[in-house]
């Protein structure tokens, strides 16, 4: 690939990211804006969330950047149905009430803006007592994670972006990323086949996350992403005015 083609593709990603950041920054909310970056395991959610945060910070916005991974449940609860259980991953992995009470509700309508970004230390399998932080009125919360549009959380977001990738692409990325800490290539492939892939299929059947999201960011080709804004979603009026 020539340097010119590579630069053009990188420029395309920067343009699409900037378009999304501009739309978010122009949302009229008289309190912090709560943005979910949803998608399959290894779809590129964390990378996109970090890039989006950088774009918004460059525009002078105060960004609260965190992940849903700070709200896991204890190992004995996460794996109560078995280490490879897809239902266990969907239903038991995260402390949904804590996400709402500690993070989303304080930044929502009527909230006091004192929030926490974690309730659990996954590595040490222990709860954490985090000091609260105070959000500015015009802050933007960006949270990445799986299953963010499930019914228990959906009303806590002002905006949901779904990172769309094919099953094949996301698993290739995930297996390459996770092999070292999931017990080797064979064990990692088995976990994706038994736990992560069918858990997403369950989520898709129950919640239709791509259809429900306000925007879909296709991330199959990292350097040539595509952005689609739902016509009746919360970004549609903003996109038409720009």
C-alpha positions as a LaTeX table, in Angstrom:
\begin{tabular}{lrrr}
\hline
Residue & $x$ (\AA) & $y$ (\AA) & $z$ (\AA) \\
\hline
Unk1 & 0.00 & 0.00 & 0.00 \\
Unk2 & 1.36 & 3.43 & $-0.92$ \\
Unk3 & 1.85 & 6.10 & 1.72 \\
Unk4 & $-0.70$ & 8.29 & $-0.08$ \\
Unk5 & $-3.40$ & 5.61 & 0.11 \\
Unk6 & $-2.59$ & 4.95 & 3.77 \\
Unk7 & $-2.84$ & 8.67 & 4.58 \\
Unk8 & $-6.14$ & 8.93 & 2.72 \\
Unk9 & $-7.62$ & 6.05 & 4.72 \\
Unk10 & $-6.36$ & 7.46 & 8.02 \\
Unk11 & $-7.84$ & 10.81 & 7.00 \\
Unk12 & $-11.19$ & 9.13 & 6.33 \\
Unk13 & $-11.28$ & 7.68 & 9.85 \\
Unk14 & $-10.39$ & 11.06 & 11.33 \\
Unk15 & $-13.18$ & 12.69 & 9.30 \\
Unk16 & $-15.81$ & 10.18 & 10.38 \\
Unk17 & $-14.72$ & 10.47 & 14.02 \\
Unk18 & $-14.84$ & 14.25 & 13.83 \\
Unk19 & $-18.35$ & 14.14 & 12.33 \\
Unk20 & $-19.56$ & 12.01 & 15.21 \\
Unk21 & $-17.80$ & 14.18 & 17.79 \\
Unk22 & $-19.34$ & 17.36 & 16.34 \\
Unk23 & $-22.84$ & 15.86 & 16.50 \\
Unk24 & $-22.36$ & 14.82 & 20.13 \\
Unk25 & $-20.89$ & 18.19 & 21.11 \\
Unk26 & $-23.90$ & 19.95 & 19.58 \\
Unk27 & $-26.50$ & 17.99 & 21.51 \\
Unk28 & $-28.51$ & 20.37 & 23.70 \\
Unk29 & $-28.63$ & 18.82 & 27.15 \\
Unk30 & $-28.54$ & 20.99 & 30.28 \\
Unk31 & $-26.44$ & 18.46 & 32.17 \\
Unk32 & $-23.76$ & 15.87 & 31.30 \\
Unk33 & $-24.33$ & 13.86 & 28.11 \\
Unk34 & $-24.11$ & 10.09 & 28.70 \\
Unk35 & $-22.78$ & 8.20 & 25.66 \\
Unk36 & $-22.69$ & 4.40 & 25.33 \\
Unk37 & $-20.20$ & 2.79 & 22.94 \\
Unk38 & $-21.74$ & $-0.65$ & 22.47 \\
Unk39 & $-20.82$ & $-3.65$ & 20.32 \\
Unk40 & $-19.49$ & $-7.20$ & 20.10 \\
Unk41 & $-16.52$ & $-8.34$ & 22.12 \\
Unk42 & $-13.40$ & $-7.11$ & 20.28 \\
Unk43 & $-15.32$ & $-4.94$ & 17.83 \\
Unk44 & $-13.05$ & $-1.97$ & 18.62 \\
Unk45 & $-15.25$ & $-0.25$ & 21.21 \\
Unk46 & $-12.43$ & 0.84 & 23.52 \\
Unk47 & $-10.34$ & 2.24 & 20.68 \\
Unk48 & $-13.30$ & 4.16 & 19.26 \\
Unk49 & $-14.26$ & 5.50 & 22.69 \\
Unk50 & $-10.70$ & 6.71 & 23.28 \\
Unk51 & $-10.53$ & 8.35 & 19.85 \\
Unk52 & $-13.89$ & 10.02 & 20.34 \\
Unk53 & $-12.82$ & 11.30 & 23.76 \\
Unk54 & $-9.67$ & 12.79 & 22.24 \\
Unk55 & $-11.73$ & 14.53 & 19.52 \\
Unk56 & $-14.09$ & 16.04 & 22.07 \\
Unk57 & $-11.27$ & 17.14 & 24.40 \\
Unk58 & $-9.62$ & 18.84 & 21.41 \\
Unk59 & $-12.89$ & 20.77 & 20.95 \\
Unk60 & $-12.65$ & 22.00 & 24.52 \\
Unk61 & $-15.16$ & 19.63 & 26.10 \\
Unk62 & $-14.78$ & 18.05 & 29.53 \\
Unk63 & $-14.83$ & 14.28 & 28.98 \\
Unk64 & $-15.42$ & 11.53 & 31.55 \\
Unk65 & $-13.95$ & 8.40 & 29.99 \\
Unk66 & $-14.57$ & 4.98 & 31.53 \\
Unk67 & $-15.57$ & 1.39 & 30.81 \\
Unk68 & $-18.33$ & $-0.89$ & 31.99 \\
Unk69 & $-15.57$ & $-3.25$ & 33.12 \\
Unk70 & $-15.31$ & $-1.36$ & 36.39 \\
Unk71 & $-18.66$ & $-2.82$ & 37.41 \\
Unk72 & $-18.12$ & $-6.58$ & 37.34 \\
Unk73 & $-19.69$ & $-8.94$ & 39.84 \\
Unk74 & $-17.59$ & $-11.34$ & 41.97 \\
Unk75 & $-16.10$ & $-14.36$ & 40.21 \\
Unk76 & $-18.33$ & $-16.80$ & 42.11 \\
Unk77 & $-21.38$ & $-15.01$ & 40.69 \\
Unk78 & $-19.97$ & $-14.42$ & 37.20 \\
Unk79 & $-19.18$ & $-18.10$ & 36.74 \\
Unk80 & $-22.07$ & $-19.60$ & 38.72 \\
Unk81 & $-23.46$ & $-21.13$ & 35.50 \\
Unk82 & $-19.98$ & $-22.27$ & 34.38 \\
Unk83 & $-16.89$ & $-20.58$ & 32.94 \\
Unk84 & $-18.11$ & $-21.18$ & 29.38 \\
Unk85 & $-21.77$ & $-20.25$ & 29.89 \\
Unk86 & $-23.11$ & $-17.69$ & 27.43 \\
Unk87 & $-26.11$ & $-17.02$ & 29.68 \\
Unk88 & $-23.71$ & $-16.45$ & 32.56 \\
Unk89 & $-21.81$ & $-13.86$ & 30.55 \\
Unk90 & $-24.98$ & $-12.02$ & 29.56 \\
Unk91 & $-26.92$ & $-12.21$ & 32.82 \\
Unk92 & $-24.29$ & $-12.52$ & 35.56 \\
Unk93 & $-21.10$ & $-10.72$ & 34.52 \\
Unk94 & $-21.85$ & $-7.14$ & 35.59 \\
Unk95 & $-23.49$ & $-5.34$ & 38.47 \\
Unk96 & $-26.21$ & $-3.44$ & 36.59 \\
Unk97 & $-27.75$ & $-1.72$ & 39.64 \\
Unk98 & $-24.31$ & $-0.33$ & 40.56 \\
Unk99 & $-23.85$ & 1.08 & 37.05 \\
Unk100 & $-27.13$ & 2.94 & 37.34 \\
Unk101 & $-26.80$ & 4.09 & 40.94 \\
Unk102 & $-23.13$ & 5.09 & 40.92 \\
Unk103 & $-22.58$ & 6.33 & 37.35 \\
Unk104 & $-25.62$ & 6.91 & 35.15 \\
Unk105 & $-28.29$ & 8.26 & 37.51 \\
Unk106 & $-26.07$ & 10.91 & 39.15 \\
Unk107 & $-25.35$ & 12.36 & 35.69 \\
Unk108 & $-28.95$ & 12.07 & 34.50 \\
Unk109 & $-32.05$ & 14.22 & 34.97 \\
Unk110 & $-32.27$ & 15.37 & 38.57 \\
Unk111 & $-28.88$ & 13.84 & 39.42 \\
Unk112 & $-26.44$ & 15.55 & 41.77 \\
Unk113 & $-23.49$ & 14.99 & 39.37 \\
Unk114 & $-21.43$ & 13.15 & 41.99 \\
Unk115 & $-20.44$ & 9.96 & 40.17 \\
Unk116 & $-18.16$ & 6.93 & 40.47 \\
Unk117 & $-16.56$ & 5.01 & 37.61 \\
Unk118 & $-16.04$ & 1.65 & 39.32 \\
Unk119 & $-17.46$ & $-0.60$ & 42.01 \\
Unk120 & $-15.26$ & $-3.69$ & 41.59 \\
Unk121 & $-11.61$ & $-4.63$ & 41.10 \\
Unk122 & $-11.72$ & $-7.45$ & 38.55 \\
Unk123 & $-8.08$ & $-8.50$ & 38.91 \\
Unk124 & $-8.29$ & $-8.89$ & 42.68 \\
Unk125 & $-11.95$ & $-10.00$ & 42.69 \\
Unk126 & $-12.85$ & $-7.45$ & 45.34 \\
Unk127 & $-15.29$ & $-4.55$ & 45.66 \\
Unk128 & $-13.79$ & $-1.07$ & 45.69 \\
Unk129 & $-14.82$ & 2.05 & 47.58 \\
Unk130 & $-14.11$ & 4.85 & 45.15 \\
Unk131 & $-14.28$ & 8.51 & 46.14 \\
Unk132 & $-16.95$ & 10.30 & 44.08 \\
Unk133 & $-16.06$ & 12.82 & 41.37 \\
Unk134 & $-18.10$ & 15.90 & 40.49 \\
Unk135 & $-19.07$ & 16.40 & 36.84 \\
Unk136 & $-19.37$ & 19.79 & 35.18 \\
Unk137 & $-22.73$ & 20.60 & 33.62 \\
Unk138 & $-21.36$ & 20.34 & 30.08 \\
Unk139 & $-19.31$ & 17.17 & 30.62 \\
Unk140 & $-19.60$ & 14.23 & 28.24 \\
Unk141 & $-19.49$ & 10.72 & 29.68 \\
Unk142 & $-18.17$ & 8.08 & 27.25 \\
Unk143 & $-18.54$ & 4.46 & 28.36 \\
Unk144 & $-17.52$ & 1.44 & 26.31 \\
Unk145 & $-18.71$ & $-2.10$ & 26.90 \\
Unk146 & $-20.84$ & $-5.02$ & 25.82 \\
Unk147 & $-24.62$ & $-5.24$ & 26.28 \\
Unk148 & $-25.01$ & $-1.54$ & 27.07 \\
Unk149 & $-28.45$ & $-1.30$ & 25.48 \\
Unk150 & $-30.08$ & $-4.02$ & 27.52 \\
Unk151 & $-33.35$ & $-2.91$ & 29.18 \\
Unk152 & $-31.77$ & $-2.39$ & 32.60 \\
Unk153 & $-29.40$ & 0.26 & 31.19 \\
Unk154 & $-31.04$ & 1.66 & 28.08 \\
Unk155 & $-32.79$ & 4.61 & 29.76 \\
Unk156 & $-29.52$ & 5.68 & 31.36 \\
Unk157 & $-27.97$ & 6.80 & 28.07 \\
Unk158 & $-28.56$ & 10.03 & 26.20 \\
Unk159 & $-26.94$ & 8.48 & 23.15 \\
Unk160 & $-25.99$ & 4.96 & 22.07 \\
Unk161 & $-23.40$ & 4.24 & 19.38 \\
Unk162 & $-23.18$ & 0.66 & 18.15 \\
Unk163 & $-19.78$ & $-0.45$ & 16.85 \\
Unk164 & $-20.62$ & $-2.84$ & 14.04 \\
Unk165 & $-18.23$ & $-5.60$ & 12.98 \\
Unk166 & $-18.75$ & $-9.02$ & 11.49 \\
Unk167 & $-18.49$ & $-12.05$ & 13.73 \\
Unk168 & $-15.38$ & $-13.20$ & 11.85 \\
Unk169 & $-13.52$ & $-9.89$ & 12.10 \\
Unk170 & $-14.27$ & $-9.35$ & 15.78 \\
Unk171 & $-13.24$ & $-12.89$ & 16.71 \\
Unk172 & $-9.99$ & $-12.64$ & 14.78 \\
Unk173 & $-9.17$ & $-9.45$ & 16.64 \\
Unk174 & $-10.30$ & $-10.80$ & 19.99 \\
Unk175 & $-8.44$ & $-14.10$ & 19.79 \\
Unk176 & $-5.23$ & $-12.30$ & 18.80 \\
Unk177 & $-5.69$ & $-9.89$ & 21.70 \\
Unk178 & $-6.79$ & $-12.32$ & 24.41 \\
Unk179 & $-4.70$ & $-15.45$ & 23.80 \\
Unk180 & $-1.94$ & $-14.45$ & 26.24 \\
Unk181 & $-4.25$ & $-14.02$ & 29.24 \\
Unk182 & $-6.97$ & $-16.59$ & 28.49 \\
Unk183 & $-4.77$ & $-19.68$ & 28.53 \\
Unk184 & $-3.54$ & $-19.97$ & 24.94 \\
Unk185 & $-5.04$ & $-19.95$ & 21.47 \\
Unk186 & $-7.11$ & $-23.13$ & 21.81 \\
Unk187 & $-8.67$ & $-22.10$ & 25.13 \\
Unk188 & $-9.39$ & $-18.62$ & 23.81 \\
Unk189 & $-11.07$ & $-19.93$ & 20.66 \\
Unk190 & $-13.22$ & $-22.21$ & 22.82 \\
Unk191 & $-14.31$ & $-19.34$ & 25.05 \\
Unk192 & $-15.32$ & $-17.28$ & 22.04 \\
Unk193 & $-17.25$ & $-20.21$ & 20.59 \\
Unk194 & $-19.00$ & $-21.18$ & 23.83 \\
Unk195 & $-19.38$ & $-17.93$ & 25.77 \\
Unk196 & $-18.80$ & $-14.66$ & 23.92 \\
Unk197 & $-20.32$ & $-15.41$ & 20.51 \\
Unk198 & $-23.57$ & $-17.00$ & 21.76 \\
Unk199 & $-23.92$ & $-14.33$ & 24.46 \\
Unk200 & $-23.90$ & $-11.67$ & 21.77 \\
Unk201 & $-26.39$ & $-13.70$ & 19.74 \\
Unk202 & $-28.65$ & $-13.73$ & 22.83 \\
Unk203 & $-28.25$ & $-9.96$ & 23.23 \\
Unk204 & $-29.02$ & $-9.44$ & 19.57 \\
Unk205 & $-32.22$ & $-11.49$ & 19.78 \\
Unk206 & $-33.41$ & $-9.77$ & 22.94 \\
Unk207 & $-32.37$ & $-6.16$ & 22.27 \\
Unk208 & $-31.58$ & $-5.64$ & 18.54 \\
Unk209 & $-28.76$ & $-3.26$ & 19.51 \\
Unk210 & $-27.78$ & $-2.13$ & 16.00 \\
Unk211 & $-31.36$ & $-1.15$ & 15.19 \\
Unk212 & $-31.94$ & 0.52 & 18.56 \\
Unk213 & $-28.73$ & 2.58 & 18.55 \\
Unk214 & $-28.77$ & 6.26 & 17.62 \\
Unk215 & $-25.74$ & 5.73 & 15.39 \\
Unk216 & $-23.91$ & 2.75 & 13.93 \\
Unk217 & $-20.16$ & 2.95 & 13.37 \\
Unk218 & $-19.04$ & 0.20 & 10.99 \\
Unk219 & $-15.55$ & $-0.84$ & 12.08 \\
Unk220 & $-14.83$ & $-3.89$ & 9.91 \\
Unk221 & $-12.14$ & $-1.94$ & 8.08 \\
Unk222 & $-10.40$ & 0.13 & 10.72 \\
Unk223 & $-9.07$ & 2.69 & 8.27 \\
Unk224 & $-12.29$ & 2.96 & 6.26 \\
Unk225 & $-15.14$ & 3.17 & 8.77 \\
Unk226 & $-18.67$ & 4.21 & 7.94 \\
Unk227 & $-21.13$ & 6.12 & 10.10 \\
Unk228 & $-24.91$ & 5.77 & 9.89 \\
Unk229 & $-27.26$ & 7.95 & 11.95 \\
Unk230 & $-30.73$ & 6.59 & 12.66 \\
Unk231 & $-33.39$ & 8.82 & 11.18 \\
Unk232 & $-35.55$ & 8.91 & 14.30 \\
Unk233 & $-32.67$ & 8.72 & 16.78 \\
Unk234 & $-31.38$ & 11.35 & 19.17 \\
Unk235 & $-28.63$ & 12.46 & 16.79 \\
Unk236 & $-30.82$ & 12.91 & 13.73 \\
Unk237 & $-31.94$ & 16.49 & 14.47 \\
Unk238 & $-28.37$ & 17.49 & 15.28 \\
Unk239 & $-27.00$ & 15.95 & 12.07 \\
Unk240 & $-29.58$ & 17.78 & 9.96 \\
Unk241 & $-28.69$ & 21.13 & 11.49 \\
Unk242 & $-24.96$ & 20.86 & 10.79 \\
\hline
\end{tabular}
